[in-house]
Structure formats: structure tokens, C-alpha cells
Amino acid sequence: EGRVIRRLVCLTDRVEELVAEFDRRVTLGTPDGFDGDALESSNTKENQRYRSYNKLVMWCPSVRTFMQSSAECSEVAAMCNKLNRSADAARGDDTTSLKFAVVSWLMQTSPTPNPVIPHRDKSCRGFHHDTTGKLLCPVDYDWGDPAIREAIRNYHPDYRVTSYSWPSYLYRDGRYDPKNPTNGLFKGELLVKAVKHIFTSPSSAENTVVFFPTHNFSKRQRTAGERRTRCDLRFALSSAGSWRILDDDFDQEQFYHNIVDYFEVCPSREATKEVDNLLLWWNQQVFGRRNVSDYRPQKTERLSVAMTSIAR
């Protein structure tokens, strides 16, 4: 059960930290009843952990059962440790699998990357190789400019690579339009392959569209893991030998929450509609167009059959 945590709940938080935030809000609750959402904190991290807790009890029902029981503290701690181990093991499996898959995908592109990207040795990836460097390059910089490439590789302060810029691989064809920055965002071809590789099957990543049952998950539930996959893909492209939160100046956790906020904290109705359309696009890419009714059902009450019945 814990394997789902790093995929659909949170990137780095431990289970006991999420439970502790829930307990903190219960303690602050009003006598009339507990409403954790109403107890919005001025601390961003606390709010993030509470949102993650709600995802945890949805995807790991045993946690809610345990929290409602009279279990001893030692039993709760043992449960948390077990879930944490499973969560970390799943992340290890995913990152290892992507480490090899990404190279295969890149070596199939035309022109073929030169020099060849080794499958096992990651030290040649990242900004040390032009192909992976171009994908990781912040869209705010022009990787095609040799001077900028050199500045990035030499850690020039004017060309820092941080989580405050979107990497090029997030955009369709790596194209960023400063006048329309959301155009093509989260539609990168390599990103779609990575999500399919982890959430459907490795072979499905080779296909344009794969038809898989959706099990009646909501569109937002099914795309929660896709946000975390964006972080896994960055690690696979980088030269880092092991997964870590800070990769030089780049904060993986902040990057993850930037993506989560883009989808879950929409500032306007227009932004919400844009996200809904993006999620529709993602579900079509990953689960197939035949399943469209599962995540955007018809409003049958407005159609002709219903209107005829009303008119009679």
C-alpha cells in the first residue's frame, strides 16, 4: 500500500509528518467539529502537508482506519515505518527504471546524440551532454547560445538553474513563448513517455496512445502521479548519481510543489478551465480517447432526451 505514496501523495514527506499535521489541526479544531480545511495555516509547509495527508488517507485507507482505532503510539510508529519503507522502495524502482529507459528513448531520436549517452554511467548526462543539457535547460535561457551553455556549466550567477524556471522538457517540442507561457506547458513528448512507462507499462511508452481501463478514478486523481513523474524525469536526465532533494541550486521539492500548485491552486476560473483541458489532454494521451466519458461525462440533463421529458 505504501508504494503509492511517492507516486500519488507527496515527494519527500514522511508519513508520521503528515499524521502529525493532521493531529495538530485536530487539536486546534472548534468544539462544533473538526474542519481541517478551515484551519488554513500561515505556514506554507503545514498547508502542503495537510493536503498530502488528505491524499494519503484516500490512497492508503489503512491509515484512516488506524487513526480511528485505539492503537498504541508504538503501533502507529510501526505502521508509519512500514509505509515509509514501501514508499522509498517504489521511488527507487521508478528512478532506476527511468534511468535506463530515458537513454533508450533519446538514442532513438534523430539525429542520434553524439557522443553516445551511456546507460549506466550518469556522470555524462545533465549539462555535460548537449542533448540532456538542452532538455534540462531553463526555458528562460537559450541553450543554443554557446556562451550561455558555457555559463550554465560554469555556474555563472546570472545563469543559475533553479526551481524558479521551468525546464525545457516540460514543453511541447521544448518551445517556450514568453508572451503565452502556458502554451505547450506539461506536454513534452519525453514527459508523456515517462508517465506511461511508470503508470501503465514500459512497452506502452513506445506507443502514441495506449488504451487502459481507468477504474473510475477522477481526472485529478489519475494525474497526481504525473506531477511527481516530472521530478523523476529530471533526475533521470541529470548527472546526479543518486536521488537527492537539492541538485546543486535546483530544489526538487520546490519544483514538485510548483507543479502541484499549478494544477491545484488556480487563481481564476480561466486558469481552472485551462487546467481541466490540460488534464483532459493528459488522460487522452495516457488512457486513450475511448475513455473520455469517464473523466468528462456528458451533462445529460441538458440534452434532447431530458429536454423532451421536461416539455411533456
BELFEN-V640907 format. One record per pair of residues at least 4 apart in sequence whose C-alpha atoms are under 8 Angstrom apart, sorted by the first residue. I is the first residue (numbers start at 0). GAP is how many residues later the second one is. Records with the same first field share a line. If there is no record, write none. Layout:
I->GAP + GAP
//
This chain:
0->58 + 59 + 82 + 85
1->58 + 80 + 81 + 82 + 83 + 84 + 85
2->4 + 80 + 83 + 84 + 85 + 86 + 87 + 88
3->4 + 5 + 55 + 56 + 83 + 86
4->4 + 5 + 51 + 54 + 82
5->4 + 5 + 6 + 81 + 82 + 84 + 85 + 222
6->4 + 84 + 217 + 218 + 219 + 221 + 222
7->47 + 51 + 213 + 216 + 217 + 220
8->43 + 44 + 46 + 47 + 50 + 215 + 216
9->42 + 218
10->217 + 242 + 245
11->241
12->4 + 5 + 36
13->4 + 66 + 70
14->4 + 65 + 66 + 68 + 69
15->4 + 61 + 64
16->4 + 32
17->4 + 31 + 32 + 34 + 35
18->4 + 34
19->4
20->4 + 25 + 28 + 29 + 32
21->4 + 14 + 28 + 31
22->4
23->4
24->4 + 11 + 14
25->8 + 10
27->11
28->4 + 5 + 6 + 7 + 10
29->4
34->4
35->4 + 14
39->7
40->5 + 6
42->4
43->4
44->4
45->4
46->4
47->4
48->4
49->4
50->4
51->4
52->4
53->4
54->4
55->4 + 5 + 7
56->4 + 5 + 6 + 7
59->4
60->4
61->4
62->4
63->4
64->4
65->4 + 5 + 10
66->4
70->4 + 5
71->4
72->4
73->4
74->4
75->4
76->4
77->4
78->4
79->4
80->4
81->4
82->4
83->4
84->4
85->4
86->4
87->4
88->4
89->4
90->4
91->4
92->4
93->4 + 104 + 138
94->4 + 137 + 140 + 141
95->4
96->4
97->4 + 96 + 99 + 134 + 135 + 138
98->4 + 20 + 21 + 137 + 138
99->4 + 19 + 20
100->4
101->4 + 92 + 134 + 135
102->4 + 14 + 15 + 16
103->4 + 15
104->4 + 85
105->6 + 7
106->5 + 6 + 9 + 10
107->4
108->4
111->4
112->4 + 18
114->14
116->7 + 8
117->4 + 6
121->4 + 116 + 117 + 118 + 119
122->5 + 116 + 117 + 118
123->4 + 5 + 115
124->4 + 7 + 8 + 112 + 113 + 114
125->6 + 7 + 10 + 111 + 112 + 113 + 114
126->5 + 6 + 7 + 9 + 10 + 25 + 26 + 111 + 112
127->4 + 5 + 25 + 111
128->4
129->4
130->4
131->4 + 105 + 106
132->4 + 10
133->9 + 34
134->32 + 33 + 34 + 39 + 102
135->31 + 32 + 33 + 98 + 101 + 102
136->4 + 5 + 6 + 24 + 30 + 31
137->23 + 27 + 28 + 29 + 30
138->26 + 27 + 28 + 29 + 35 + 36 + 37
139->25 + 26
140->7 + 18
141->6 + 7
142->5 + 6
143->4 + 5
144->4
145->4
146->4
147->4 + 11
148->4
149->4
150->4 + 5 + 8
151->4 + 7 + 8 + 9
154->4 + 5
155->4
159->89
160->4 + 88 + 89
161->87 + 88 + 89
162->87 + 88 + 89 + 91 + 92
163->91
165->4
166->4
167->6 + 7 + 8
168->4 + 5 + 19 + 20 + 21 + 22
169->4 + 15 + 16 + 17 + 18 + 21 + 60
170->4 + 5 + 13 + 14 + 15 + 16 + 17
171->12 + 13 + 14 + 15 + 16 + 17
172->15 + 16
173->14
174->9
175->4 + 5 + 7 + 8
176->4 + 6
180->4
183->4
185->5
186->4 + 5
187->4
188->4
189->4
190->4 + 38 + 39 + 42
191->4 + 13 + 93 + 94
192->4 + 12 + 13
193->4 + 11 + 35 + 39
194->4 + 5 + 10 + 31 + 34 + 91
195->4 + 5 + 6 + 8 + 9 + 90
196->4 + 5 + 6 + 7 + 8
197->4
199->4 + 12 + 86
200->4
201->4
202->4
203->5 + 6
207->77
208->75 + 76 + 77 + 78 + 79
209->75 + 76 + 77 + 78
210->75 + 76 + 77 + 78 + 79
211->75 + 76
212->74 + 78
213->73 + 77 + 80
215->78 + 79
216->4 + 5 + 78
217->4 + 76 + 77
218->4 + 60 + 61 + 64 + 76
219->4 + 59
220->4
221->4 + 61
222->4 + 56 + 59 + 60
223->4
224->4
225->4
226->4 + 29 + 32 + 33
227->4 + 28
228->4
229->4 + 26
230->4 + 21 + 24 + 25
231->4
232->4
233->4
234->4 + 5 + 8
239->7
243->8
244->6 + 7 + 8
245->4 + 5 + 6
246->4 + 5
250->4
251->4
252->4
253->4
254->4
255->4
256->4
257->4
258->4
259->4 + 5
260->4 + 5
261->4
262->12
265->5 + 6
266->4 + 5
267->4
268->4
269->4
270->4
271->4
272->4
273->4
274->4
275->4
276->4
277->4
278->4
279->4 + 12 + 15 + 16
280->4
281->4
282->4 + 5 + 6 + 9
283->4 + 5 + 7 + 8
284->4
286->4
287->4
290->4
291->4 + 5
292->4 + 5
298->4
299->6
300->5 + 6
301->4 + 5
302->4
303->4
304->4
305->4
306->4
307->4
//
